Structure formats: C-alpha cells, structure tokens
Amino acid sequence: MQAGDWDARYAERQQWSGEPNPLVASLVQDLPPGDAADVAAGEGRHALWLARLGWRATAVDFSATGLARGRAQAGADRVTWVTADVTGWSAPPGSLDLVLVAYLHLPDPPMTDLLRRAVGWLRPGGRFLLLGHDVDNLAHGVGGPQDPAILHSPRRLAPVAGLLDVDRLATVPRETPAGTALDTLLWGRRPSSPGASV
C-alpha cells in the first residue's frame, strides 16, 4: 500500500488500539528509557506509550493522516513526529537505544535493507524489536496481509538476526477475536564488542 492508501484508511477511523501490542509491552516495559524510533508508526500508539514510560520517542511514518491522529492524543508533545517513507529515512548511526518495527511489511530487498540499516542506528547494546505477520499465517492463522512476498519468517530475518545478539527469533501465536494469528518476532541487541560491524 502507498501513503495515499494508508491516509484514506486512517481518515475513515482509528485503525489500531491506543494501547501497545502486548508482546511489545512485555519485552520493552522494563528497559531503562532512552532514545527510540518507532518505524512505520502509523497512529503512533507505540511511540506514545514509550513516551509515557520516559523514552525520547520518534514516530516515523509516510501517512500524514495516521501521524495526525497520533499528534491529537494526550502526551503527543513528548513524541517527535516525522512524516517520511521509512525506506529513505535514517536516524544518525549509533544514536538509539531501541528500534521498534511493528507490522511493517515490504518486499525484499527493501525490507532487509531497511532493517540492516536500522541495526546501525543502535548504540552498542541497544535493543532491536521486529514483530510482524508470519508467512505461516497464510495457511495456519487468521488475518493479516495475504501476499507471501511481504510476510516475515525467522528464515527471512536471518540476515538481520546475524547482525544482533539474538534473544529470540521465532514464530509466535497471537490471539485475536477471529482466532489465532501467527507473527514473527525478532528480539535482540546490537553487539557491544568493538569488533562487531553492521
């Protein structure tokens, strides 16, 4: 989908809950606050939640309408809002403590290229979290995009995982009102050793 398509969706109604994804919350809530980027933030639910926890959060999305919904929320003044195509946007190298990519789906090579660059935005020890619809969801789950070329899997994320000290790379279930959906989770940190390269 293009920016105009997402603008139209966000103009119709709020697309997502105002609360963070429960798995995102469980992984991030106890981290010490720092600098974070919510990549493909949509309406900014994760950036707003991070800001409430004391993070200096930047929400980046190409939908001006989605970001406008986020800017209208309480606490929006504590978030930096950036309207940009995430495939062309960059944070300064080594400037972030957390990169969060939730439910961004692009074909390769743009997806892998973006994620590899995003690892480079992290400070040594900074956290990387990707959560998105898994390709196995097509046959064994519910909802989500139906194009296998844009869906994640642990195998497809292996080139990015190779740049991280990985805590978890797995297909994980997510309960929805329609049934069980399958997501891919990549949770890790940028290596602290001086010899590690991105």
N, C-alpha and C positions, 0 to 999 in steps of 0.2 A: 504494500500500500504506500501511496505517496502522501506528502504532507497535507495536501488538499483533502484526501480521503479521510485522514485522521481528524482534520479540522471539522469536517462535516459530522463525523461520529461524535466528537466532543461537543459540538454545537447542539446536538439533539438532546443529550442528557449526560449526567455524570456516568462514566464508564466503569469505574472501579470503586471499591470501598475506600473510605478515608483512612482506614487502618492498614498497617503494613501486612504483607504476606506473613503468615505465622512462622514459616520456616526461616524467612529472612530475620524476623524479630528474634527468634530463639538463638540464632547464630551471632547476631550483632549486638543485642541489648546489653551485654556485659563488657563489651570492649571499651577501653578508655576513649573518650571523644577526641577527635582530631579533625582533619580535613578530608572531606568525602565528595565524590562525584556520583550522582545518580544518573546513569547513562540511559537515554531513551526513557526519561522520567514520566512522560505522559502528563497526568494531572499533578504529579509531584508528591504522591502520598508517602513514598519512602523518604524523600528529601525533607518533607515537613516533619515526619516522625523523627528522623535523625536530628534535625534542629531542636526539637523538643528535648532530646537527650543531651544536648550541648555540643553537637557536631557543627562545624562550619561546612554546610552542605551547599553544593552547586547542583541544580537540576538542569539537565540538558535534554532538549527535545526539538524536533523540527516542526511540531504542531504549536503554533502561537495560541490557538484556541485552547488546547489542553493546558498549556502553561498558564494561560489567563485564569482558568479555573483554579489552579493551584495558588496563584497570586491572590485570589479572592478569599483564601482560607485564613483562619486565625494563625498567627505565627509566621505568615509568609514573608514578613520583613526580615526574618532571620535566615532566609534562603537566598542564594544568588541564582537568578533565573536567566538561562541562556537559550535563546531560540536559535538552533543550529542543527544541521544534519550531522548526526554523531559520526558518520563515516569521514567527515572532514574536520571535525572539532578535535582539539587536543588540550589536555592540561599540561603544564610545564613538567618536564621529566623529574621524577623523584619528589613530587610535591604533595602527594596524597597518602593518607593513612588507610583509606578504604575506597575501592572502586566497586560499585554495585551495578550489575546489569541484570535487570529482571524482565523477562519476557520480551526481549528483543530478538527478532527473527529475520535474518538476512541470508541470502545465498552466499556460498563461498565463491571466490576468495574474499569478498569484502568483510564477512563476519570474522573470519580468522585474523585478517589483517588488523581490524579494529581491536580485537581482544589482545592480540600480541602487543600493539601499541599501548593499550590500557595498562598492561602489566608494567610497562616502562614509566607510567605516571606515578607508580607507587614508590614510597620511600622503602628502603630495606626494612623488612618485617611488616610492611603494610599489607592489608588484607584484600583479597580479591574474591568476589562472590558473584557467580553467574547462576541464575535459575531461569529455566525456560521449558517449553513444551518438548518432550522427548519424542523421537521418531517412532518408538514403540507405542506411543499413544494412539497412532493411527489404527492399529489392529487390536490393541488391548485396553484402551482408555476411552475417555469421553472428551468432547470439546476440542478447542484449540485449532490452529491452522491445519489444513488438510494437504499441504504441499510438502512432501518429504524433503525437498531440496532446501527448505529453510528451517527444518527442525533439528534439535540438538540430539546428541548421544554422547556417552562417555568416550567412545572411539573417535568421534568427530572433534571432540575437545582435547584430544591427546596432545596436539602440537602446542596448545596454550598451557595445558597442565604441565608440560615438560619445562616450562619457564618458572614454575612455582614449587614451593614446598607444599604438597597437597595434603590436606587433612581429609578431604572426602571428594571423590569423583564417582557419581553413581546415578542410576535411575531411581527416583523416589516417588512414592504414591502421594497423591493429594486428593482429599475427599472434597467433592462438590455436591450441590443439590441433585445433579444429574447422574452421579456415580463417581467412580474412581478415575482420576486423570493421572497420567504419568509424566513427570518432569525430569529434566536433567539438572543435577546440582554439581557445580564445581566450586569448592571452598578451599582456599589455600592462602599462602602468604608469599610475598616476594622474598627470595633468599637474602639473608643478611651478610653472607660471606662476600668479601671483596672480589673474589674470582667469578661470582655468578654474573652472567650477562643476559641482557634482554634484547 
